[in-house]
Every structure is written in structure tokens, then in C-alpha cells.
Amino acid sequence: MGSLIVGLYLAPPARALVLCVDEKSQVQALDRTQPLLPLRPGQVERRTHDYARHGTTSLFAALDVKAGTVIGQCYPRHRASEFRCFLDEIEAAVPADLDVHLVLDNSATHKTKLIRDWLARRPHYHVHFTPTPASWINQVERWFGLLTERAIRRGVHCSVDELERDIRAFIEATNADPKPFRWVKSADAILASVKRFCLRALKAEPETTPLPRTSDAGH
């Protein structure tokens, strides 16, 4: 299944969309007790260890692997019913004449009868589940990482509304200047990385060849 998903990334089917879909659940709106002190020459970034929580939201997102654009929606909870609503958002946003390939992880939220029935009524939707130990292969996870680094981790949010406002702004910025992730690591390089990991795990002498990047988004 993993090789099929990588194949979708490298050669998306004609007249079809490949969407990586997942949820970033329980995103906390945090307010630091003191303002964050930014990085400066000779001084690392500083922040207080304590903070106040002001609620949570769950972000559902779909990344178009070819265009680099994102469909995103925040919901108060993370359940199959919210995922069902997000599928409606996807359907409304994509052309009706295209096949849609959804890359999903194995969360129980994605496999309930409610979701299976929705998909059964839409044969042009095709679901591809990532291998259980390899949910990282879902490219939207990398976009979630960018969202966390650039909009959430350093942010101060005194309410869920403020947090969701910043998330929406990041989605809009992504779509205004989309940069698709590119798979740049060869199969030989991946296998060499696995070999080095196994050698280190066995306390063998590691090779000195630097690890190449696995992907590049141009960010």
C-alpha cells in the first residue's frame, strides 16, 4: 500500500485529484504568562514555561499533492460526524467530473459505517490507507508541521476564535503561494538509510555518508 501511495505522488492519474487528508486534533489555544522573547544575535529564543489554556479546536485538512493547495476546516470536536462534514467540504470544492483519490491513515474515524456509506454513494472516490506504522507517508502531515512551526507554536491565542483565525490565515497564505512537496529521495537512498539505522541499532560502526533529504517543498 505504501508503494501505491508513493506512486500516486510521483505520477498522479490523469483527470484525477490526489488529496492527502488528515486531522490535527485538539489544537490548544495557549496564552503565555509573559510575551515570547525572540531570537537575536547571541541569544536563543525564550519563552515562559507556564501558560493558560483557552480551549481547543480540531483542524481537518486536505492537501492537493499536485497543486500544493489546502482545503481546511476547524471543528469543535474530532469524530466521524465531523469527518463526514469535512468530506462534504471536499466534495463542494473539487470539480464533479474528476476522480478523487484520498490518502488516509487508519484512524477509526475514517472507517465508520457513516463514512463507508458516504463513500459507497460516490464511486469516483478512491481511498488509500497508509500502512499502520507509516502514517508519516501522508503528505498533509508535513504541512501540519509547517502550520505548527509558523502559526501555532510561537503564537499567543487568548481564545479558540483567535487560534482558528490564525489557522485560516495560514491556509489562505498557503493557497496564495502554493508549493507542492517533491519526492527527491531515490529507493536506493531510502534503503541505504534503513541499512544505516539497522547498523546503529545493532551497535555496529555507522557509515559516514550524510543522509539525503526525503522531500523538498521549497519553503
C-alpha positions as CSV (number, residue, x, y, z in Angstrom):
1,M,0.0,0.0,0.0
2,G,2.9,2.4,0.8
3,S,4.4,1.9,-2.7
4,L,1.0,2.6,-4.3
5,I,0.7,5.9,-2.4
6,V,4.2,6.9,-3.4
7,G,3.2,6.1,-7.0
8,L,0.2,8.5,-6.7
9,Y,2.6,11.2,-5.5
10,L,5.1,10.6,-8.3
11,A,2.6,10.1,-11.1
12,P,-0.9,11.4,-10.3
13,P,-3.6,9.8,-12.5
14,A,-4.9,11.8,-15.4
15,R,-8.3,13.5,-14.8
16,A,-8.0,12.9,-11.1
17,L,-7.1,14.7,-7.8
18,V,-4.9,13.1,-5.1
19,L,-5.8,14.6,-1.8
20,C,-3.9,13.8,1.5
21,V,-6.5,14.1,4.2
22,D,-6.0,14.0,8.0
23,E,-6.9,15.8,11.2
24,K,-4.8,17.8,13.6
25,S,-6.9,17.2,16.7
26,Q,-7.1,19.0,20.0
27,V,-5.0,22.1,18.9
28,Q,-4.7,24.2,22.1
29,A,-5.2,27.9,22.3
30,L,-2.4,28.9,24.6
31,D,-1.6,32.2,26.2
32,R,1.9,32.6,27.7
33,T,2.1,34.4,31.1
34,Q,4.9,36.6,29.6
35,P,5.5,37.7,25.9
36,L,7.8,35.5,23.9
37,L,11.3,37.0,23.6
38,P,12.5,36.4,20.0
39,L,15.8,35.1,18.7
40,R,18.6,37.7,18.5
41,P,22.4,37.6,17.9
42,G,24.0,35.6,20.8
43,Q,20.6,34.9,22.4
44,V,18.3,32.0,21.9
45,E,14.5,32.4,21.7
46,R,13.0,32.5,25.2
47,R,9.5,31.7,26.5
48,T,8.0,31.1,29.8
49,H,7.4,27.5,31.0
50,D,3.8,28.2,32.1
51,Y,0.8,29.2,30.1
52,A,-3.0,29.4,30.3
53,R,-5.2,27.2,28.2
54,H,-8.2,28.7,26.4
55,G,-9.8,25.7,24.7
56,T,-9.1,23.5,21.8
57,T,-10.1,23.1,18.1
58,S,-9.6,20.3,15.6
59,L,-8.4,21.0,12.1
60,F,-9.4,18.8,9.2
61,A,-7.3,19.4,6.1
62,A,-6.9,18.0,2.6
63,L,-3.7,18.7,0.7
64,D,-3.7,18.6,-3.1
65,V,-0.4,16.9,-3.8
66,K,0.0,18.2,-7.3
67,A,-1.1,21.9,-6.8
68,G,0.1,22.3,-3.2
69,T,-3.2,23.9,-2.1
70,V,-5.1,23.0,1.0
71,I,-8.8,22.7,1.9
72,G,-9.2,23.2,5.7
73,Q,-11.9,23.5,8.2
74,C,-11.9,23.7,12.0
75,Y,-14.5,21.9,14.2
76,P,-15.0,21.8,17.9
77,R,-14.6,18.0,18.1
78,H,-12.9,15.2,16.3
79,R,-15.4,12.5,15.4
80,A,-16.8,10.6,12.4
81,S,-19.6,13.1,12.1
82,E,-17.1,16.0,11.8
83,F,-15.1,14.0,9.2
84,R,-18.3,13.3,7.3
85,C,-19.0,17.1,7.2
86,F,-15.4,17.7,6.0
87,L,-15.9,15.2,3.2
88,D,-18.9,17.4,2.1
89,E,-16.5,20.4,2.1
90,I,-14.1,18.5,-0.1
91,E,-16.9,17.5,-2.5
92,A,-18.1,21.1,-2.8
93,A,-14.5,22.3,-3.5
94,V,-13.4,19.8,-6.3
95,P,-14.8,19.5,-9.8
96,A,-17.5,16.9,-10.0
97,D,-16.1,15.3,-13.2
98,L,-12.8,14.2,-11.6
99,D,-11.9,11.0,-9.8
100,V,-10.7,11.8,-6.3
101,H,-8.0,9.7,-4.6
102,L,-8.0,10.1,-0.8
103,V,-4.8,9.2,1.2
104,L,-5.9,8.5,4.8
105,D,-4.4,6.9,7.9
106,N,-6.0,4.0,9.7
107,S,-7.9,6.1,12.3
108,A,-11.2,4.5,13.4
109,T,-12.8,7.9,12.5
110,H,-12.1,7.1,8.8
111,K,-13.7,3.7,8.8
112,T,-17.1,4.0,10.5
113,K,-20.3,3.0,8.8
114,L,-21.2,6.7,8.3
115,I,-18.0,7.2,6.3
116,R,-18.3,3.9,4.4
117,D,-21.8,4.8,3.3
118,W,-20.8,8.2,2.1
119,L,-18.0,6.8,0.0
120,A,-20.2,4.0,-1.3
121,R,-22.5,6.6,-2.9
122,R,-19.6,8.2,-4.7
123,P,-17.7,5.6,-6.7
124,H,-15.4,8.2,-8.2
125,Y,-13.8,8.5,-4.7
126,H,-11.0,6.0,-4.1
127,V,-9.5,5.6,-0.6
128,H,-5.8,4.6,0.0
129,F,-4.9,3.9,3.7
130,T,-1.3,4.4,4.8
131,P,0.4,1.4,6.4
132,T,-0.2,1.4,10.1
133,P,3.4,2.2,11.2
134,A,3.8,4.7,8.3
135,S,1.2,7.4,8.7
136,W,4.1,9.9,8.1
137,I,3.8,9.0,4.4
138,N,0.7,11.1,4.3
139,Q,2.0,14.4,2.9
140,V,-0.5,16.6,4.8
141,E,1.4,15.6,8.0
142,R,4.3,17.7,6.6
143,W,2.0,20.6,6.0
144,F,0.8,20.3,9.6
145,G,4.4,20.6,10.7
146,L,4.7,23.9,8.8
147,L,1.5,25.1,10.3
148,T,2.8,24.3,13.8
149,E,6.2,25.9,13.3
150,R,4.9,29.1,11.6
151,A,1.5,29.8,13.0
152,I,0.8,27.9,16.3
153,R,4.0,27.3,18.3
154,R,5.0,30.9,18.6
155,G,1.5,32.3,18.7
156,V,-0.4,33.7,21.6
157,H,-4.1,32.9,21.5
158,C,-6.4,34.1,24.2
159,S,-9.4,32.3,22.7
160,V,-10.3,29.5,20.2
161,D,-11.6,32.1,17.8
162,E,-8.1,33.7,17.7
163,L,-6.5,30.3,17.1
164,E,-8.9,29.4,14.3
165,R,-8.4,32.9,12.8
166,D,-4.6,32.3,12.6
167,I,-5.1,28.8,11.1
168,R,-7.4,30.1,8.4
169,A,-4.9,32.9,7.6
170,F,-2.1,30.2,7.2
171,I,-4.4,28.2,4.9
172,E,-5.0,31.3,2.8
173,A,-1.3,32.1,2.7
174,T,-0.6,28.5,1.6
175,N,-3.2,28.8,-1.2
176,A,-2.0,32.2,-2.3
177,D,1.5,30.8,-3.0
178,P,1.3,27.0,-3.1
179,K,4.5,24.9,-3.1
180,P,3.9,21.2,-3.7
181,F,6.1,18.8,-1.8
182,R,8.5,17.0,-4.1
183,W,9.8,13.4,-3.5
184,V,13.5,13.7,-4.0
185,K,14.9,10.6,-2.4
186,S,15.6,7.5,-4.5
187,A,14.7,4.0,-3.5
188,D,18.4,3.1,-3.2
189,A,18.9,6.1,-0.9
190,I,15.9,5.1,1.3
191,L,17.2,1.5,1.6
192,A,20.7,2.8,2.4
193,S,19.2,4.9,5.2
194,V,17.4,1.8,6.6
195,K,20.7,-0.1,6.5
196,R,22.5,2.6,8.4
197,F,19.6,2.7,11.0
198,C,19.8,-1.1,11.4
199,L,23.6,-1.0,11.8
200,R,23.3,1.7,14.5
201,A,20.6,-0.3,16.3
202,L,22.9,-3.3,16.4
203,K,25.7,-1.0,17.7
204,A,27.7,-1.6,14.5
205,E,30.0,1.0,13.0
206,P,27.8,3.5,11.2
207,E,28.6,4.7,7.7
208,T,29.7,8.3,7.4
209,T,27.7,9.1,4.3
210,P,25.3,12.1,5.1
211,L,21.6,11.3,4.8
212,P,19.9,12.9,1.8
213,R,16.6,14.8,2.2
214,T,13.4,12.8,1.6
215,S,11.4,15.7,0.2
216,D,11.6,19.3,-0.6
217,A,8.7,21.8,-0.5
218,G,10.7,24.9,-1.4
219,H,9.7,26.6,1.8
